[in-house]
């Protein structure tokens, strides 16, 4: 008996076999369950990556300005130099850690550093309540990191944002909610805000709410045309401005160089304010440079440096 398949049956068998092999192979292909977040938009949903991972979030606007006349170029030895002569008063430095509340592990490690750091919390971040309470128990200065509109709309300030399109009443209501989310705060600074802080009327509205609570305001200075410090002073508020961003480049060595610049500026004028962020490189740099830093300057809560 001839058991050979007809040409048509053979073709059907080959087609069926190909389909089975294709479907079976799909199980092992590395499909993504969801698209990767766009830069600046991961902050909006406030979710962590799961399994203890830190969220990949773009927090700051690029190309941030250096305040005019406040650039000090230290020698390499300066950040690791000898302590000042006996009897000389140490210059004062405040280091604000912005964007607290999204990075639970690194945020906790920064809080536990034996250094008088200042911590600025995003009002809509998932770990703000826990980490803010920890900071309060440690006696650290606590700020509200007010999310403000950037010039480029792709940079999303996140939950609790303040936009120029808001009415004055909506701005006030949003600020009140942001402040309520960080109950132990004694001051505020801006998150992003290159567009918002250039608008005097909007800044006066926001600062008016801060003044009611006897807050001070630190201008993060994300645009050279910021009106934040000037408007706060006009309202009779204590205020100050960021001098050095420590970690625009997430490299331990480069951050240590920026710390050296912060120290040099403090030695030149008696005090300086730096801003860093809760990332691994910043944690490593502060851990590595802590003893050297404390030999050359006195690290203080930022409330000591507002005028």
Secondary structure as UniProt FT lines:
FT   HELIX           7..26
FT   TURN            27..28
FT   TURN            39..41
FT   HELIX           42..45
FT   TURN            51..52
FT   TURN            68..69
FT   TURN            76..77
FT   HELIX           78..80
FT   TURN            86..87
FT   STRAND          91..100
FT   HELIX           104..111
FT   STRAND          118..121
FT   TURN            123..124
FT   TURN            126..127
FT   HELIX           128..137
FT   TURN            138..139
FT   STRAND          141..148
FT   TURN            153..154
FT   TURN            159..160
FT   TURN            164..165
FT   HELIX           168..180
FT   TURN            183..184
FT   STRAND          187..192
FT   TURN            194..195
FT   HELIX           196..198
FT   HELIX           200..212
FT   TURN            213..214
FT   STRAND          216..219
FT   TURN            224..225
FT   HELIX           228..234
FT   TURN            235..236
FT   STRAND          239..241
FT   STRAND          244..245
FT   HELIX           252..269
FT   STRAND          271..277
FT   HELIX           280..296
FT   STRAND          297..299
FT   HELIX           302..305
//
